[in-house]
Amino acid sequence: MKLFGPLLARDFLVQSQMAYEKRVRTIAIYIKIYVASDIFITRYEDKRMRALLIVLRYNDD
């Protein structure tokens, strides 16, 4: 029974680590999309699109 506690704790740590990595990966993907869209917008200089993107960005929070 003494072994069961640490095993459970380790399993929980592994689970939370995996969840954390998944969240970081998701955030990284969002950042890539934002950066790509920023480059796209600066290349084509459409001010209305830039304003729309800023609005979308603040609504995301």
mmCIF file as gemmi writes it, N, C-alpha and C atoms, coordinates in Angstrom:
data_model
loop_
_atom_site.group_PDB
_atom_site.id
_atom_site.type_symbol
_atom_site.label_atom_id
_atom_site.label_alt_id
_atom_site.label_comp_id
_atom_site.label_asym_id
_atom_site.label_entity_id
_atom_site.label_seq_id
_atom_site.pdbx_PDB_ins_code
_atom_site.Cartn_x
_atom_site.Cartn_y
_atom_site.Cartn_z
_atom_site.occupancy
_atom_site.B_iso_or_equiv
_atom_site.pdbx_formal_charge
_atom_site.auth_seq_id
_atom_site.auth_asym_id
_atom_site.pdbx_PDB_model_num
ATOM 1 N N . MET Axp A 1 ? 0.823 -1.208 0 1 0 ? 1 A 1
ATOM 2 C CA . MET Axp A 1 ? 0 0 0 1 0 ? 1 A 1
ATOM 3 C C . MET Axp A 1 ? 0.863 1.266 0 1 0 ? 1 A 1
ATOM 4 N N . LYS Axp A 2 ? 2.074 1.176 0.58 1 0 ? 2 A 1
ATOM 5 C CA . LYS Axp A 2 ? 2.969 2.34 0.613 1 0 ? 2 A 1
ATOM 6 C C . LYS Axp A 2 ? 3.416 2.743 -0.797 1 0 ? 2 A 1
ATOM 7 N N . LEU Axp A 3 ? 3.532 1.758 -1.673 1 0 ? 3 A 1
ATOM 8 C CA . LEU Axp A 3 ? 3.983 2.015 -3.04 1 0 ? 3 A 1
ATOM 9 C C . LEU Axp A 3 ? 2.898 2.713 -3.859 1 0 ? 3 A 1
ATOM 10 N N . PHE Axp A 4 ? 1.66 2.489 -3.484 1 0 ? 4 A 1
ATOM 11 C CA . PHE Axp A 4 ? 0.529 2.985 -4.277 1 0 ? 4 A 1
ATOM 12 C C . PHE Axp A 4 ? 0.468 4.517 -4.305 1 0 ? 4 A 1
ATOM 13 N N . GLY Axp A 5 ? 0.754 5.153 -3.16 1 0 ? 5 A 1
ATOM 14 C CA . GLY Axp A 5 ? 0.708 6.621 -3.068 1 0 ? 5 A 1
ATOM 15 C C . GLY Axp A 5 ? 1.659 7.316 -4.036 1 0 ? 5 A 1
ATOM 16 N N . PRO Axp A 6 ? 2.963 7.001 -3.977 1 0 ? 6 A 1
ATOM 17 C CA . PRO Axp A 6 ? 3.921 7.639 -4.893 1 0 ? 6 A 1
ATOM 18 C C . PRO Axp A 6 ? 3.62 7.371 -6.365 1 0 ? 6 A 1
ATOM 19 N N . LEU Axp A 7 ? 3.145 6.163 -6.668 1 0 ? 7 A 1
ATOM 20 C CA . LEU Axp A 7 ? 2.797 5.836 -8.056 1 0 ? 7 A 1
ATOM 21 C C . LEU Axp A 7 ? 1.666 6.729 -8.545 1 0 ? 7 A 1
ATOM 22 N N . LEU Axp A 8 ? 0.673 6.917 -7.687 1 0 ? 8 A 1
ATOM 23 C CA . LEU Axp A 8 ? -0.473 7.757 -8.029 1 0 ? 8 A 1
ATOM 24 C C . LEU Axp A 8 ? -0.021 9.203 -8.233 1 0 ? 8 A 1
ATOM 25 N N . ALA Axp A 9 ? 0.857 9.668 -7.342 1 0 ? 9 A 1
ATOM 26 C CA . ALA Axp A 9 ? 1.379 11.038 -7.429 1 0 ? 9 A 1
ATOM 27 C C . ALA Axp A 9 ? 2.177 11.227 -8.716 1 0 ? 9 A 1
ATOM 28 N N . ARG Axp A 10 ? 2.996 10.222 -9.045 1 0 ? 10 A 1
ATOM 29 C CA . ARG Axp A 10 ? 3.808 10.316 -10.264 1 0 ? 10 A 1
ATOM 30 C C . ARG Axp A 10 ? 2.907 10.352 -11.498 1 0 ? 10 A 1
ATOM 31 N N . ASP Axp A 11 ? 1.866 9.513 -11.489 1 0 ? 11 A 1
ATOM 32 C CA . ASP Axp A 11 ? 0.922 9.478 -12.607 1 0 ? 11 A 1
ATOM 33 C C . ASP Axp A 11 ? 0.254 10.84 -12.779 1 0 ? 11 A 1
ATOM 34 N N . PHE Axp A 12 ? -0.115 11.452 -11.652 1 0 ? 12 A 1
ATOM 35 C CA . PHE Axp A 12 ? -0.746 12.778 -11.69 1 0 ? 12 A 1
ATOM 36 C C . PHE Axp A 12 ? 0.219 13.814 -12.268 1 0 ? 12 A 1
ATOM 37 N N . LEU Axp A 13 ? 1.491 13.736 -11.859 1 0 ? 13 A 1
ATOM 38 C CA . LEU Axp A 13 ? 2.505 14.662 -12.369 1 0 ? 13 A 1
ATOM 39 C C . LEU Axp A 13 ? 2.682 14.508 -13.874 1 0 ? 13 A 1
ATOM 40 N N . VAL Axp A 14 ? 2.716 13.258 -14.33 1 0 ? 14 A 1
ATOM 41 C CA . VAL Axp A 14 ? 2.863 12.994 -15.769 1 0 ? 14 A 1
ATOM 42 C C . VAL Axp A 14 ? 1.664 13.567 -16.52 1 0 ? 14 A 1
ATOM 43 N N . GLN Axp A 15 ? 0.46 13.343 -15.976 1 0 ? 15 A 1
ATOM 44 C CA . GLN Axp A 15 ? -0.762 13.851 -16.606 1 0 ? 15 A 1
ATOM 45 C C . GLN Axp A 15 ? -0.739 15.377 -16.707 1 0 ? 15 A 1
ATOM 46 N N . SER Axp A 16 ? -0.375 16.043 -15.597 1 0 ? 16 A 1
ATOM 47 C CA . SER Axp A 16 ? -0.387 17.506 -15.594 1 0 ? 16 A 1
ATOM 48 C C . SER Axp A 16 ? 0.712 18.056 -16.505 1 0 ? 16 A 1
ATOM 49 N N . GLN Axp A 17 ? 1.839 17.367 -16.575 1 0 ? 17 A 1
ATOM 50 C CA . GLN Axp A 17 ? 2.928 17.779 -17.472 1 0 ? 17 A 1
ATOM 51 C C . GLN Axp A 17 ? 2.475 17.692 -18.924 1 0 ? 17 A 1
ATOM 52 N N . MET Axp A 18 ? 1.775 16.603 -19.261 1 0 ? 18 A 1
ATOM 53 C CA . MET Axp A 18 ? 1.274 16.428 -20.625 1 0 ? 18 A 1
ATOM 54 C C . MET Axp A 18 ? 0.246 17.502 -20.965 1 0 ? 18 A 1
ATOM 55 N N . ALA Axp A 19 ? -0.634 17.803 -20.008 1 0 ? 19 A 1
ATOM 56 C CA . ALA Axp A 19 ? -1.651 18.837 -20.221 1 0 ? 19 A 1
ATOM 57 C C . ALA Axp A 19 ? -0.982 20.197 -20.439 1 0 ? 19 A 1
ATOM 58 N N . TYR Axp A 20 ? 0.064 20.464 -19.648 1 0 ? 20 A 1
ATOM 59 C CA . TYR Axp A 20 ? 0.807 21.725 -19.759 1 0 ? 20 A 1
ATOM 60 C C . TYR Axp A 20 ? 1.466 21.841 -21.135 1 0 ? 20 A 1
ATOM 61 N N . GLU Axp A 21 ? 2.108 20.758 -21.579 1 0 ? 21 A 1
ATOM 62 C CA . GLU Axp A 21 ? 2.779 20.764 -22.881 1 0 ? 21 A 1
ATOM 63 C C . GLU Axp A 21 ? 1.782 20.98 -24.007 1 0 ? 21 A 1
ATOM 64 N N . LYS Axp A 22 ? 0.604 20.356 -23.879 1 0 ? 22 A 1
ATOM 65 C CA . LYS Axp A 22 ? -0.429 20.508 -24.896 1 0 ? 22 A 1
ATOM 66 C C . LYS Axp A 22 ? -0.895 21.96 -24.966 1 0 ? 22 A 1
ATOM 67 N N . ARG Axp A 23 ? -1.062 22.582 -23.787 1 0 ? 23 A 1
ATOM 68 C CA . ARG Axp A 23 ? -1.503 23.978 -23.72 1 0 ? 23 A 1
ATOM 69 C C . ARG Axp A 23 ? -0.445 24.893 -24.348 1 0 ? 23 A 1
ATOM 70 N N . VAL Axp A 24 ? 0.818 24.648 -24.029 1 0 ? 24 A 1
ATOM 71 C CA . VAL Axp A 24 ? 1.911 25.455 -24.583 1 0 ? 24 A 1
ATOM 72 C C . VAL Axp A 24 ? 1.954 25.313 -26.1 1 0 ? 24 A 1
ATOM 73 N N . ARG Axp A 25 ? 1.768 24.078 -26.581 1 0 ? 25 A 1
ATOM 74 C CA . ARG Axp A 25 ? 1.768 23.829 -28.021 1 0 ? 25 A 1
ATOM 75 C C . ARG Axp A 25 ? 0.626 24.591 -28.691 1 0 ? 25 A 1
ATOM 76 N N . THR Axp A 26 ? -0.552 24.571 -28.07 1 0 ? 26 A 1
ATOM 77 C CA . THR Axp A 26 ? -1.714 25.278 -28.614 1 0 ? 26 A 1
ATOM 78 C C . THR Axp A 26 ? -1.442 26.775 -28.684 1 0 ? 26 A 1
ATOM 79 N N . ILE Axp A 27 ? -0.863 27.326 -27.613 1 0 ? 27 A 1
ATOM 80 C CA . ILE Axp A 27 ? -0.538 28.758 -27.572 1 0 ? 27 A 1
ATOM 81 C C . ILE Axp A 27 ? 0.479 29.088 -28.663 1 0 ? 27 A 1
ATOM 82 N N . ALA Axp A 28 ? 1.468 28.217 -28.845 1 0 ? 28 A 1
ATOM 83 C CA . ALA Axp A 28 ? 2.491 28.431 -29.874 1 0 ? 28 A 1
ATOM 84 C C . ALA Axp A 28 ? 1.856 28.475 -31.261 1 0 ? 28 A 1
ATOM 85 N N . ILE Axp A 29 ? 0.873 27.597 -31.502 1 0 ? 29 A 1
ATOM 86 C CA . ILE Axp A 29 ? 0.173 27.574 -32.795 1 0 ? 29 A 1
ATOM 87 C C . ILE Axp A 29 ? -0.569 28.896 -33.002 1 0 ? 29 A 1
ATOM 88 N N . TYR Axp A 30 ? -1.259 29.374 -31.946 1 0 ? 30 A 1
ATOM 89 C CA . TYR Axp A 30 ? -1.975 30.651 -32.042 1 0 ? 30 A 1
ATOM 90 C C . TYR Axp A 30 ? -1.016 31.799 -32.345 1 0 ? 30 A 1
ATOM 91 N N . ILE Axp A 31 ? 0.147 31.798 -31.688 1 0 ? 31 A 1
ATOM 92 C CA . ILE Axp A 31 ? 1.144 32.854 -31.916 1 0 ? 31 A 1
ATOM 93 C C . ILE Axp A 31 ? 1.62 32.815 -33.367 1 0 ? 31 A 1
ATOM 94 N N . LYS Axp A 32 ? 1.856 31.604 -33.892 1 0 ? 32 A 1
ATOM 95 C CA . LYS Axp A 32 ? 2.281 31.463 -35.291 1 0 ? 32 A 1
ATOM 96 C C . LYS Axp A 32 ? 1.229 32.039 -36.228 1 0 ? 32 A 1
ATOM 97 N N . ILE Axp A 33 ? -0.045 31.76 -35.944 1 0 ? 33 A 1
ATOM 98 C CA . ILE Axp A 33 ? -1.136 32.271 -36.785 1 0 ? 33 A 1
ATOM 99 C C . ILE Axp A 33 ? -1.161 33.8 -36.733 1 0 ? 33 A 1
ATOM 100 N N . TYR Axp A 34 ? -1.039 34.368 -35.525 1 0 ? 34 A 1
ATOM 101 C CA . TYR Axp A 34 ? -1.052 35.824 -35.368 1 0 ? 34 A 1
ATOM 102 C C . TYR Axp A 34 ? 0.112 36.467 -36.105 1 0 ? 34 A 1
ATOM 103 N N . VAL Axp A 35 ? 1.306 35.893 -35.95 1 0 ? 35 A 1
ATOM 104 C CA . VAL Axp A 35 ? 2.496 36.445 -36.602 1 0 ? 35 A 1
ATOM 105 C C . VAL Axp A 35 ? 2.339 36.371 -38.113 1 0 ? 35 A 1
ATOM 106 N N . ALA Axp A 36 ? 1.859 35.238 -38.605 1 0 ? 36 A 1
ATOM 107 C CA . ALA Axp A 36 ? 1.658 35.056 -40.045 1 0 ? 36 A 1
ATOM 108 C C . ALA Axp A 36 ? 0.643 36.066 -40.572 1 0 ? 36 A 1
ATOM 109 N N . SER Axp A 37 ? -0.448 36.275 -39.833 1 0 ? 37 A 1
ATOM 110 C CA . SER Axp A 37 ? -1.467 37.219 -40.292 1 0 ? 37 A 1
ATOM 111 C C . SER Axp A 37 ? -0.941 38.655 -40.223 1 0 ? 37 A 1
ATOM 112 N N . ASP Axp A 38 ? -0.086 38.945 -39.24 1 0 ? 38 A 1
ATOM 113 C CA . ASP Axp A 38 ? 0.546 40.269 -39.163 1 0 ? 38 A 1
ATOM 114 C C . ASP Axp A 38 ? 1.416 40.526 -40.389 1 0 ? 38 A 1
ATOM 115 N N . ILE Axp A 39 ? 2.204 39.533 -40.767 1 0 ? 39 A 1
ATOM 116 C CA . ILE Axp A 39 ? 3.077 39.651 -41.942 1 0 ? 39 A 1
ATOM 117 C C . ILE Axp A 39 ? 2.221 39.841 -43.199 1 0 ? 39 A 1
ATOM 118 N N . PHE Axp A 40 ? 1.152 39.063 -43.294 1 0 ? 40 A 1
ATOM 119 C CA . PHE Axp A 40 ? 0.227 39.151 -44.429 1 0 ? 40 A 1
ATOM 120 C C . PHE Axp A 40 ? -0.361 40.556 -44.531 1 0 ? 40 A 1
ATOM 121 N N . ILE Axp A 41 ? -0.785 41.096 -43.39 1 0 ? 41 A 1
ATOM 122 C CA . ILE Axp A 41 ? -1.445 42.403 -43.383 1 0 ? 41 A 1
ATOM 123 C C . ILE Axp A 41 ? -0.449 43.525 -43.677 1 0 ? 41 A 1
ATOM 124 N N . THR Axp A 42 ? 0.752 43.451 -43.117 1 0 ? 42 A 1
ATOM 125 C CA . THR Axp A 42 ? 1.734 44.507 -43.396 1 0 ? 42 A 1
ATOM 126 C C . THR Axp A 42 ? 2.159 44.448 -44.858 1 0 ? 42 A 1
ATOM 127 N N . ARG Axp A 43 ? 2.149 43.266 -45.437 1 0 ? 43 A 1
ATOM 128 C CA . ARG Axp A 43 ? 2.531 43.138 -46.838 1 0 ? 43 A 1
ATOM 129 C C . ARG Axp A 43 ? 1.48 43.799 -47.735 1 0 ? 43 A 1
ATOM 130 N N . TYR Axp A 44 ? 0.203 43.672 -47.382 1 0 ? 44 A 1
ATOM 131 C CA . TYR Axp A 44 ? -0.872 44.191 -48.236 1 0 ? 44 A 1
ATOM 132 C C . TYR Axp A 44 ? -1.5 45.479 -47.699 1 0 ? 44 A 1
ATOM 133 N N . GLU Axp A 45 ? -0.999 45.945 -46.546 1 0 ? 45 A 1
ATOM 134 C CA . GLU Axp A 45 ? -1.392 47.238 -45.959 1 0 ? 45 A 1
ATOM 135 C C . GLU Axp A 45 ? -2.892 47.542 -46.068 1 0 ? 45 A 1
ATOM 136 N N . ASP Axp A 46 ? -3.695 46.671 -45.515 1 0 ? 46 A 1
ATOM 137 C CA . ASP Axp A 46 ? -5.132 46.934 -45.457 1 0 ? 46 A 1
ATOM 138 C C . ASP Axp A 46 ? -5.468 47.311 -44.016 1 0 ? 46 A 1
ATOM 139 N N . LYS Axp A 47 ? -5.734 48.581 -43.8 1 0 ? 47 A 1
ATOM 140 C CA . LYS Axp A 47 ? -5.91 49.098 -42.436 1 0 ? 47 A 1
ATOM 141 C C . LYS Axp A 47 ? -7.154 48.514 -41.764 1 0 ? 47 A 1
ATOM 142 N N . ARG Axp A 48 ? -8.21 48.309 -42.534 1 0 ? 48 A 1
ATOM 143 C CA . ARG Axp A 48 ? -9.439 47.764 -41.938 1 0 ? 48 A 1
ATOM 144 C C . ARG Axp A 48 ? -9.22 46.346 -41.437 1 0 ? 48 A 1
ATOM 145 N N . MET Axp A 49 ? -8.465 45.567 -42.19 1 0 ? 49 A 1
ATOM 146 C CA . MET Axp A 49 ? -8.161 44.194 -41.766 1 0 ? 49 A 1
ATOM 147 C C . MET Axp A 49 ? -7.32 44.209 -40.493 1 0 ? 49 A 1
ATOM 148 N N . ARG Axp A 50 ? -6.373 45.135 -40.423 1 0 ? 50 A 1
ATOM 149 C CA . ARG Axp A 50 ? -5.522 45.249 -39.238 1 0 ? 50 A 1
ATOM 150 C C . ARG Axp A 50 ? -6.373 45.581 -38.009 1 0 ? 50 A 1
ATOM 151 N N . ALA Axp A 51 ? -7.311 46.515 -38.172 1 0 ? 51 A 1
ATOM 152 C CA . ALA Axp A 51 ? -8.202 46.894 -37.069 1 0 ? 51 A 1
ATOM 153 C C . ALA Axp A 51 ? -9.048 45.693 -36.64 1 0 ? 51 A 1
ATOM 154 N N . LEU Axp A 52 ? -9.543 44.951 -37.613 1 0 ? 52 A 1
ATOM 155 C CA . LEU Axp A 52 ? -10.363 43.766 -37.326 1 0 ? 52 A 1
ATOM 156 C C . LEU Axp A 52 ? -9.555 42.73 -36.558 1 0 ? 52 A 1
ATOM 157 N N . LEU Axp A 53 ? -8.302 42.54 -36.962 1 0 ? 53 A 1
ATOM 158 C CA . LEU Axp A 53 ? -7.442 41.562 -36.293 1 0 ? 53 A 1
ATOM 159 C C . LEU Axp A 53 ? -7.182 41.971 -34.845 1 0 ? 53 A 1
ATOM 160 N N . ILE Axp A 54 ? -6.971 43.267 -34.617 1 0 ? 54 A 1
ATOM 161 C CA . ILE Axp A 54 ? -6.737 43.761 -33.254 1 0 ? 54 A 1
ATOM 162 C C . ILE Axp A 54 ? -7.973 43.506 -32.398 1 0 ? 54 A 1
ATOM 163 N N . VAL Axp A 55 ? -9.152 43.754 -32.962 1 0 ? 55 A 1
ATOM 164 C CA . VAL Axp A 55 ? -10.41 43.503 -32.238 1 0 ? 55 A 1
ATOM 165 C C . VAL Axp A 55 ? -10.525 42.021 -31.902 1 0 ? 55 A 1
ATOM 166 N N . LEU Axp A 56 ? -10.252 41.163 -32.876 1 0 ? 56 A 1
ATOM 167 C CA . LEU Axp A 56 ? -10.321 39.71 -32.662 1 0 ? 56 A 1
ATOM 168 C C . LEU Axp A 56 ? -9.34 39.292 -31.578 1 0 ? 56 A 1
ATOM 169 N N . ARG Axp A 57 ? -8.166 39.906 -31.582 1 0 ? 57 A 1
ATOM 170 C CA . ARG Axp A 57 ? -7.129 39.556 -30.624 1 0 ? 57 A 1
ATOM 171 C C . ARG Axp A 57 ? -7.568 39.872 -29.194 1 0 ? 57 A 1
ATOM 172 N N . TYR Axp A 58 ? -8.208 41.031 -29.004 1 0 ? 58 A 1
ATOM 173 C CA . TYR Axp A 58 ? -8.631 41.41 -27.654 1 0 ? 58 A 1
ATOM 174 C C . TYR Axp A 58 ? -9.864 40.632 -27.215 1 0 ? 58 A 1
ATOM 175 N N . ASN Axp A 59 ? -10.683 40.202 -28.168 1 0 ? 59 A 1
ATOM 176 C CA . ASN Axp A 59 ? -11.856 39.386 -27.827 1 0 ? 59 A 1
ATOM 177 C C . ASN Axp A 59 ? -11.459 37.98 -27.411 1 0 ? 59 A 1
ATOM 178 N N . ASP Axp A 60 ? -10.274 37.547 -27.832 1 0 ? 60 A 1
ATOM 179 C CA . ASP Axp A 60 ? -9.775 36.201 -27.512 1 0 ? 60 A 1
ATOM 180 C C . ASP Axp A 60 ? -9.541 36.034 -26.018 1 0 ? 60 A 1
ATOM 181 N N . ASP Axp A 61 ? -9.153 37.122 -25.341 1 0 ? 61 A 1
ATOM 182 C CA . ASP Axp A 61 ? -8.918 37.086 -23.888 1 0 ? 61 A 1
ATOM 183 C C . ASP Axp A 61 ? -10.24 37.061 -23.188 1 0 ? 61 A 1
